[in-house]
Structures are given as structure tokens and as C-alpha cells.
């Protein structure tokens, strides 16, 4: 590297502009003739939609239209694309931009009110009449696979979205020759990003000129462009996605959201620019979060604290839909065994639907979950054998003379996980 960044004071080019109030975020953008949108969101975790009547809302002065799934047209009545397809996905449930006939989590978008201002649009939301038929909901990942558990989707045979496994080495031999076998079970709870700037979208459709333009508070404009063009079944060069200044992302702003598709179609229907800015309550109920994961593990070790093997099961909550494929559960498995030379690992993952907001990467995209699990088991060995935890770690680190070290795990692309260098004990 020509420039040293570690331990150096790196000058940031953008700070003066942002600190003096000259940044431009989605909500700072205005356009001639622009209308404002607010989303009507499901108030219950699971229900069938029997009817939607927007007549009282459209009678409110300043309201231009109430848009539902049926207004999107047959061409756009299909579910959103899967960003990360994988053969282990047994039930590939992605969202509709607006719920079709079933809502599967609190906060799922049901309709859009388009009005002269956001305030009027929000007032009109209370006047949209929706007839829901409440259905049993499942919100606990640990009961979702039990016999008789409510189904997160009415048309699925079970709540099991798919299964994964990371296995290498001779796990049976490792446990058979171990002096000790210890076990532990723990839950890693769901968490979110709560960025300073909530999500926001502006769409402008110019069928005789530049095509569809989308301004969105997002981390991945090129991914969104590709996904939106694919979903619309239109050439990618006819879709333009702009990410202006973004007030925090942390993972949840890296995907393709229903609101980006729905606001694009609203602009096309209304033939004018449409702006939607997520309020903080919406951010809590509809912006994706990161999983509940329950780990149930066993560790085999010698009396000196040398770890010989790790096995067990993970139950991974994916929320109501699968917007990111198996990215999160896979990213929780592939870091195993972390910084340690563990010769055998066998961990299975059940990926489970619940009637909760869908999952997405948040600050590490599942990797911290796998590392936390390994470190917890190191602590278990330390506690049970009464050996200082730092010493247990020293006895199990991958040594510099083992580098490059092939862990035995396989990365998402099918290639082996190899550590090229490092001296973990020194650090």
C-alpha cells in the first residue's frame, strides 16, 4: 500500500460540506409537480386482506389517489426478485411491493396514499378501510417448527425455509477420543440499525426520455438498479438509481425494498415525481433487522483445554420473507472455527419463517454470530476445566507456522476458507 491507514489520521474529503449543512439527502430533493406518499401498513402480524376501500381517503382535500396491489396491473403483480438465489432455499417467499391478499408481519405495506403533502397523506391513512381476517401468528423462532405451530404463510406446508450444514473433519472420532464433552445453549437476539436518516425514495418516470429515475437512501445503488430493472422486466439502461448523501446504512440499506418498487410504480401511475420519507415509527416496524438465532452446541476437548471438535444445531429466524436468500445463516457458519485450529466441526442450521419483519445484514452480516458462538464455547471450556480463558485461547489459536491455514469451511462461492497469514497470539 502506498498510504498507511492503520494508526494514521486519515483526512476525510466530505466532512466540511456535511458539517456546514451543505449535504443533500433524499428529503432535501424537491421537484416541480412532486407529490408525496405515505404507506398504509399492516397493524397485525398475520391476516388475510378481504377488501380495501379508499373512497373516504380520496375524499379528503389534497389526496390524489389510494394505490393498492390491484392498481399495479397484471404486469407488476408478481413477487419481488430473490437477490441471492441458492439451491437450499426450499420455500422462496419474497414480498409483493404492496401486499396482495395476505399480510405476514406488522408493518407490511398494504396501500399507498398519494397527496399534496406528507401530512395530508398521513391523515388520509386513517380513512382507508381494510377488512382483515386475523390468522394465527408465529413470532417465536423456538416454537415455529413444533407440531401444530401456526404457519407464517397460509399456503406453505411448514415454517422451514431451508436447511444448511457446515461439516469438516471426523467429528465422531473427535468426540470419541475427547477427555471431556461440554454443552451450552444460548440465544442471540434480533437487532437493528436505527440509522440517523430513515429510508427515503423519490421516483420520476419519463417514458419518452431518460426512463425511470430513482433517488434512494441506500448503500447499494447498482444492486437496486439491477434488481428493479429485472423486476420491471425492462432494460437496465432505462433505469437510473441515485444514492445521494446517506445518513447511516449499516446493512439494512443494502437491499432492494418493496417501497422502492412501489414508489416507482406510483410515479408511473400518477405521471409525476413521488416522494416517500420513512418516519421513525415505520423505521422500527418495516426496516429489516438481523435475526434471532438459537445455538445448541457441544464442544469436545482434552484435559489441557485443547479443543478437538464442535458440533450442534442453530435455529435461525428469517422473518416473514427471504429477501437475502441464505446470506445471513451462511455468513454465521463460514467463520467457524474463527481464530482457532479446531480439526472437526459439524453444525446444522434450520432457517425458519416467523411473522416478523424480514431479516437483512446488520454490521457484520451474521459473522459476529458465528464468532460469538465459538468464543462462548471457549469460555465454557475455561470455566469447566478451571483454566484461564486467555490460556485456553493460546492453546487453540492457529499458529503462524500453520499459515496459510485452510479451516475446512467452505465460502459462499464454494471455495475453501483459507487464512493467508497472521499471528493471533501476538495480537
C-alpha positions as CSV (number, residue, x, y, z in Angstrom):
1,X,0.0,0.0,0.0
2,X,1.3,3.5,-0.9
3,X,-0.5,5.0,2.0
4,X,-0.6,3.8,5.6
5,X,-4.1,3.9,7.1
6,X,-3.7,1.8,10.3
7,X,-2.9,4.2,13.1
8,X,-2.9,7.2,10.8
9,X,-5.0,10.3,10.8
10,X,-6.9,9.9,7.5
11,X,-8.3,13.2,6.1
12,X,-11.9,13.0,5.1
13,X,-12.9,15.0,2.0
14,X,-16.6,15.2,2.7
15,X,-16.6,16.4,6.3
16,X,-16.6,20.2,5.8
17,X,-19.6,20.0,3.4
18,X,-21.7,17.8,5.7
19,X,-20.8,19.6,8.9
20,X,-21.7,23.0,7.5
21,X,-25.1,21.8,6.4
22,X,-24.4,21.5,2.7
23,X,-25.2,17.8,2.4
24,X,-28.0,16.7,0.2
25,X,-30.1,13.8,1.4
26,X,-33.2,12.3,-0.2
27,X,-35.6,14.5,1.7
28,X,-33.7,17.6,0.6
29,X,-34.6,17.0,-3.0
30,X,-37.6,18.8,-4.5
31,X,-39.0,18.6,-8.0
32,X,-41.7,20.5,-9.9
33,X,-45.1,18.8,-9.6
34,X,-43.9,16.4,-7.0
35,X,-46.5,14.6,-4.8
36,X,-45.9,12.9,-1.5
37,X,-46.7,9.3,-0.4
38,X,-47.5,7.6,2.8
39,X,-47.8,3.8,3.3
40,X,-50.7,2.1,5.0
41,X,-49.1,-0.7,6.9
42,X,-50.5,-3.9,8.4
43,X,-51.4,-3.5,12.1
44,X,-51.3,-7.2,12.8
45,X,-48.7,-9.9,12.3
46,X,-50.8,-12.3,10.2
47,X,-54.1,-11.8,8.4
48,X,-55.9,-12.2,5.1
49,X,-57.0,-9.0,3.3
50,X,-60.6,-9.3,2.4
51,X,-61.1,-5.8,0.9
52,X,-59.6,-2.3,0.8
53,X,-61.8,0.7,0.4
54,X,-60.0,4.0,-0.2
55,X,-63.1,6.2,-1.0
56,X,-63.1,8.0,2.3
57,X,-59.4,8.8,2.0
58,X,-59.7,10.1,-1.6
59,X,-62.5,12.4,-0.5
60,X,-60.1,14.3,1.8
61,X,-58.9,17.6,0.2
62,X,-55.3,17.2,-1.1
63,X,-55.5,13.5,-1.6
64,X,-55.0,12.4,-5.2
65,X,-55.2,8.6,-5.1
66,X,-55.1,5.4,-2.9
67,X,-53.0,2.8,-4.7
68,X,-53.3,-0.9,-3.8
69,X,-51.9,-4.1,-5.2
70,X,-54.7,-4.4,-7.7
71,X,-53.9,-1.0,-9.1
72,X,-50.3,-2.0,-10.1
73,X,-51.5,-4.0,-13.1
74,X,-51.1,-7.6,-14.2
75,X,-47.5,-7.0,-15.4
76,X,-46.4,-6.0,-11.9
77,X,-48.5,-8.4,-9.8
78,X,-45.6,-10.8,-9.2
79,X,-43.4,-11.1,-6.1
80,X,-40.0,-9.3,-5.9
81,X,-36.9,-11.0,-7.2
82,X,-34.6,-13.1,-5.0
83,X,-31.3,-11.2,-4.6
84,X,-29.3,-14.3,-3.7
85,X,-30.7,-17.5,-5.1
86,X,-29.5,-20.8,-3.6
87,X,-30.5,-24.4,-4.0
88,X,-31.0,-24.9,-0.3
89,X,-33.9,-22.4,-0.3
90,X,-36.9,-24.8,-0.1
91,X,-39.5,-22.1,0.1
92,X,-38.6,-18.9,-1.8
93,X,-41.0,-16.4,-0.3
94,X,-40.3,-12.8,-1.3
95,X,-42.7,-9.8,-0.9
96,X,-45.0,-8.1,-3.2
97,X,-44.4,-4.3,-3.4
98,X,-47.9,-4.0,-1.9
99,X,-49.5,-6.9,-0.1
100,X,-51.7,-8.9,-2.4
101,X,-54.1,-10.9,-0.2
102,X,-52.1,-11.7,2.9
103,X,-50.0,-9.7,5.4
104,X,-47.3,-11.6,7.2
105,X,-45.8,-9.1,9.7
106,X,-46.7,-5.9,11.4
107,X,-45.6,-3.1,9.1
108,X,-46.0,-4.8,5.8
109,X,-47.1,-2.3,3.1
110,X,-50.7,-2.6,2.1
111,X,-51.5,0.6,0.2
112,X,-50.1,4.0,-0.7
113,X,-51.8,7.3,-0.2
114,X,-50.6,10.0,-2.7
115,X,-51.3,13.6,-1.7
116,X,-50.1,17.1,-1.9
117,X,-48.1,16.8,1.2
118,X,-46.9,14.0,3.6
119,X,-49.1,15.4,6.4
120,X,-52.2,15.1,4.3
121,X,-51.2,11.6,3.1
122,X,-50.7,10.5,6.7
123,X,-54.1,11.9,7.8
124,X,-55.7,10.0,4.9
125,X,-54.2,6.7,6.1
126,X,-56.7,6.6,8.9
127,X,-59.5,6.9,6.4
128,X,-58.5,3.8,4.3
129,X,-60.8,1.0,5.3
130,X,-59.3,-2.5,5.3
131,X,-61.2,-5.6,6.1
132,X,-58.7,-8.1,7.7
133,X,-59.4,-11.6,8.7
134,X,-56.9,-12.3,11.5
135,X,-54.9,-15.5,11.3
136,X,-52.8,-17.3,14.0
137,X,-49.2,-15.9,14.0
138,X,-45.9,-17.4,14.9
139,X,-43.3,-15.0,16.4
140,X,-41.0,-17.3,18.4
141,X,-38.3,-19.0,16.4
142,X,-38.1,-21.8,19.0
143,X,-41.7,-22.8,18.6
144,X,-42.0,-22.2,14.8
145,X,-41.1,-25.8,13.9
146,X,-43.2,-27.5,16.6
147,X,-46.1,-29.7,15.5
148,X,-49.2,-27.7,15.3
149,X,-47.4,-24.3,15.2
150,X,-49.2,-21.6,13.3
151,X,-47.9,-21.2,9.7
152,X,-46.3,-17.9,8.9
153,X,-47.8,-18.1,5.4
154,X,-51.2,-19.7,4.9
155,X,-50.1,-21.5,1.7
156,X,-46.9,-23.2,2.9
157,X,-46.6,-26.7,4.3
158,X,-44.3,-25.7,7.2
159,X,-42.3,-22.8,8.6
160,X,-39.0,-24.4,7.5
161,X,-37.5,-22.2,4.7
162,X,-34.4,-24.4,4.3
163,X,-31.5,-26.2,5.9
164,X,-27.7,-25.7,5.8
165,X,-24.8,-27.6,7.2
166,X,-21.1,-26.8,7.8
167,X,-19.1,-30.0,8.3
168,X,-15.5,-31.0,8.1
169,X,-13.1,-33.3,9.8
170,X,-14.0,-36.6,11.6
171,X,-16.5,-35.3,14.2
172,X,-17.3,-38.7,15.6
173,X,-13.6,-39.5,16.2
174,X,-13.0,-36.1,17.8
175,X,-15.8,-36.6,20.3
176,X,-14.9,-40.3,20.9
177,X,-11.3,-39.5,22.0
178,X,-12.1,-36.4,24.0
179,X,-11.4,-36.3,27.7
180,X,-14.4,-34.0,28.2
181,X,-17.6,-33.0,26.3
182,X,-19.3,-29.8,27.4
183,X,-22.5,-28.3,26.1
184,X,-24.2,-24.9,26.1
185,X,-27.3,-23.3,24.6
186,X,-27.8,-19.6,24.1
187,X,-30.0,-17.1,22.1
188,X,-28.5,-14.3,20.0
189,X,-31.3,-11.8,19.8
190,X,-32.6,-9.7,16.9
191,X,-31.2,-6.2,16.4
192,X,-31.5,-3.4,14.0
193,X,-29.5,-0.4,12.7
194,X,-31.6,2.7,13.7
195,X,-29.6,5.0,11.4
196,X,-29.9,8.8,11.9
197,X,-31.6,9.1,8.5
198,X,-34.5,6.8,7.9
199,X,-35.1,5.3,4.4
200,X,-36.5,7.5,1.7
201,X,-37.3,7.2,-2.0
202,X,-38.1,9.6,-4.9
203,X,-39.2,8.2,-8.2
204,X,-39.7,10.0,-11.5
205,X,-40.7,8.2,-14.7
206,X,-40.0,9.7,-18.1
207,X,-41.1,7.1,-20.7
208,X,-40.1,9.3,-23.6
209,X,-36.8,10.5,-22.2
210,X,-34.5,9.1,-19.5
211,X,-36.8,6.4,-18.3
212,X,-37.2,5.7,-14.7
213,X,-35.1,7.6,-12.2
214,X,-34.9,6.6,-8.5
215,X,-33.3,8.6,-5.7
216,X,-33.0,6.4,-2.6
217,X,-31.2,6.4,0.7
218,X,-29.3,3.2,0.0
219,X,-25.9,1.6,0.2
220,X,-26.1,-0.4,-3.0
221,X,-27.5,1.6,-5.9
222,X,-26.1,-0.7,-8.6
223,X,-27.7,-3.8,-6.9
224,X,-31.0,-1.9,-6.6
225,X,-30.8,-0.8,-10.3
226,X,-30.2,-4.3,-11.5
227,X,-32.9,-5.8,-9.2
228,X,-35.5,-3.1,-10.1
229,X,-34.9,-3.4,-13.9
230,X,-35.2,-7.2,-13.6
231,X,-38.4,-6.9,-11.6
232,X,-39.9,-4.4,-14.1
233,X,-38.7,-6.6,-17.0
234,X,-37.1,-3.5,-18.6
235,X,-33.6,-2.9,-19.9
236,X,-31.2,-1.8,-17.2
237,X,-30.1,1.2,-19.2
238,X,-33.7,2.5,-18.8
239,X,-33.4,2.5,-15.0
240,X,-31.3,5.1,-13.2
241,X,-30.7,4.8,-9.4
242,X,-29.0,7.6,-7.5
243,X,-27.8,7.4,-3.9
244,X,-27.2,10.9,-2.6
245,X,-25.7,11.6,0.8
246,X,-26.9,8.8,3.2
247,X,-27.3,9.3,6.9
248,X,-26.2,5.9,8.0
249,X,-26.7,2.5,6.5
250,X,-25.1,-0.4,8.5
251,X,-26.5,-3.2,6.3
252,X,-30.3,-2.7,6.2
253,X,-29.9,-0.1,3.4
254,X,-28.0,-2.5,1.2
255,X,-31.0,-4.4,-0.3
256,X,-34.0,-3.9,-2.6
257,X,-37.1,-2.9,-0.7
258,X,-40.8,-3.1,-1.6
259,X,-41.1,0.6,-1.2
260,X,-38.6,1.2,-4.0
261,X,-40.7,-0.9,-6.4
262,X,-44.0,0.5,-5.1
263,X,-43.0,4.2,-5.3
264,X,-41.6,3.6,-8.8
265,X,-44.9,2.3,-10.0
266,X,-46.8,5.1,-8.1
267,X,-44.8,7.6,-10.1
268,X,-45.6,5.7,-13.3
269,X,-49.3,5.6,-12.4
270,X,-49.5,9.3,-11.3
271,X,-47.3,10.5,-14.2
272,X,-45.3,12.8,-11.8
273,X,-42.5,12.6,-9.3
274,X,-43.4,10.9,-6.0
275,X,-41.5,11.3,-2.7
276,X,-41.7,9.0,0.3
277,X,-39.8,9.5,3.5
278,X,-40.0,6.9,6.2
279,X,-40.9,8.2,9.6
280,X,-39.3,6.8,12.7
281,X,-42.2,4.5,13.7
282,X,-42.1,3.0,10.2
283,X,-38.4,2.5,10.6
284,X,-39.0,0.4,13.7
285,X,-41.6,-1.8,12.2
286,X,-40.7,-2.1,8.5
287,X,-36.9,-1.6,8.0
288,X,-35.2,-5.0,8.1
289,X,-33.4,-6.2,11.1
290,X,-30.9,-9.0,11.9
291,X,-32.2,-12.4,13.1
292,X,-32.9,-14.3,16.3
293,X,-30.5,-17.2,16.4
294,X,-30.6,-20.1,18.9
295,X,-27.4,-22.1,19.3
296,X,-27.3,-25.5,20.9
297,X,-23.6,-26.7,20.9
298,X,-21.3,-29.3,22.2
299,X,-17.5,-29.0,22.5
300,X,-15.0,-31.9,22.8
301,X,-11.7,-31.1,24.4
302,X,-8.7,-32.6,26.2
303,X,-8.0,-32.1,29.9
304,X,-5.5,-29.4,28.9
305,X,-8.2,-27.4,27.1
306,X,-7.3,-28.3,23.5
307,X,-10.5,-28.2,21.5
308,X,-10.9,-31.3,19.3
309,X,-14.4,-30.7,17.8
310,X,-17.5,-28.6,17.9
311,X,-21.0,-29.8,16.9
312,X,-24.6,-28.7,17.3
313,X,-27.6,-27.0,15.8
314,X,-28.6,-23.5,15.0
315,X,-32.2,-22.3,14.6
316,X,-32.2,-19.2,12.5
317,X,-35.1,-16.8,12.3
318,X,-35.5,-15.3,8.9
319,X,-38.6,-13.2,9.5
320,X,-41.6,-13.4,7.1
321,X,-39.7,-13.4,3.8
322,X,-36.5,-14.2,2.2
323,X,-35.1,-11.0,0.6
324,X,-31.4,-12.0,1.0
325,X,-31.5,-15.7,0.4
326,X,-29.3,-17.6,2.8
327,X,-26.7,-14.8,3.1
328,X,-27.2,-14.4,6.9
329,X,-27.2,-18.0,8.1
330,X,-24.4,-18.9,5.7
331,X,-22.3,-16.0,7.0
332,X,-22.9,-17.3,10.5
333,X,-21.5,-20.7,9.6
334,X,-18.5,-19.9,7.4
335,X,-16.5,-18.0,10.1
336,X,-16.4,-21.2,12.2
337,X,-13.9,-22.0,13.8
338,X,-12.7,-18.4,14.0
339,X,-9.1,-17.9,15.1
340,X,-8.8,-21.4,16.3
341,X,-7.4,-24.6,14.8
342,X,-10.3,-26.9,15.5
343,X,-9.9,-30.1,13.5
344,X,-13.6,-31.1,13.2
345,X,-16.9,-29.1,13.1
346,X,-20.4,-30.2,12.3
347,X,-23.1,-27.6,12.7
348,X,-26.6,-27.7,11.2
349,X,-28.9,-24.7,10.6
350,X,-32.7,-24.7,10.3
351,X,-33.8,-21.5,8.6
352,X,-37.3,-20.6,9.9
353,X,-40.1,-18.3,8.9
354,X,-41.9,-16.2,11.5
355,X,-44.4,-13.4,11.3
356,X,-41.8,-10.7,12.0
357,X,-40.0,-8.2,9.8
358,X,-37.7,-9.8,7.3
359,X,-34.0,-10.2,8.1
360,X,-31.0,-8.5,6.4
361,X,-27.3,-8.0,7.2
362,X,-26.6,-5.7,10.1
363,X,-23.0,-4.8,11.0
364,X,-21.1,-8.0,10.1
365,X,-23.9,-9.8,8.3
366,X,-24.0,-12.8,10.6
367,X,-20.3,-13.3,11.0
368,X,-20.2,-11.9,14.6
369,X,-22.9,-14.5,15.5
370,X,-20.6,-17.4,14.5
371,X,-17.6,-15.9,16.2
372,X,-19.6,-15.2,19.4
373,X,-20.7,-18.9,19.4
374,X,-17.1,-20.1,19.2
375,X,-15.9,-17.7,21.9
376,X,-18.8,-18.8,24.2
377,X,-17.6,-22.4,23.9
378,X,-14.1,-21.3,24.7
379,X,-15.4,-19.7,27.8
380,X,-17.3,-23.0,28.7
381,X,-14.1,-25.0,28.4
382,X,-12.3,-22.4,30.5
383,X,-14.9,-22.5,33.2
384,X,-15.4,-26.2,33.4
385,X,-11.6,-27.0,33.4
386,X,-10.7,-24.0,35.6
387,X,-8.1,-22.8,33.1
388,X,-7.7,-19.1,32.4
389,X,-9.7,-18.2,29.3
390,X,-6.7,-16.4,27.8
391,X,-4.7,-19.6,28.2
392,X,-7.4,-21.7,26.5
393,X,-7.3,-19.3,23.6
394,X,-3.5,-19.5,23.4
395,X,-3.6,-23.3,23.3
396,X,-6.1,-23.3,20.4
397,X,-5.0,-20.4,18.2
398,X,-3.9,-21.1,14.6
399,X,-0.2,-20.7,14.8
400,X,1.9,-18.6,12.4
401,X,3.8,-21.7,11.3
402,X,0.4,-23.2,10.2
403,X,-0.2,-20.4,7.7
404,X,-1.6,-20.4,5.1
405,X,-4.3,-22.3,7.1
406,X,-7.3,-24.0,5.5
407,X,-10.0,-24.1,8.1
408,X,-12.1,-26.8,6.5
409,X,-15.1,-24.5,6.0
410,X,-16.4,-23.5,2.5
411,X,-17.2,-20.0,1.5
412,X,-20.4,-18.9,-0.3
413,X,-18.9,-19.3,-3.7
414,X,-17.9,-22.9,-3.0
415,X,-14.2,-22.2,-2.5
416,X,-12.3,-23.3,0.7
417,X,-11.8,-20.8,3.5
418,X,-8.1,-20.1,3.8
419,X,-6.3,-17.7,6.2
420,X,-3.3,-16.4,4.4
421,X,-1.3,-15.0,7.3
422,X,-1.4,-13.8,10.9
423,X,-0.1,-14.1,14.4
424,X,-3.2,-14.2,16.6
425,X,-1.4,-14.7,19.9
426,X,0.7,-11.7,19.3
427,X,-2.3,-9.5,18.9
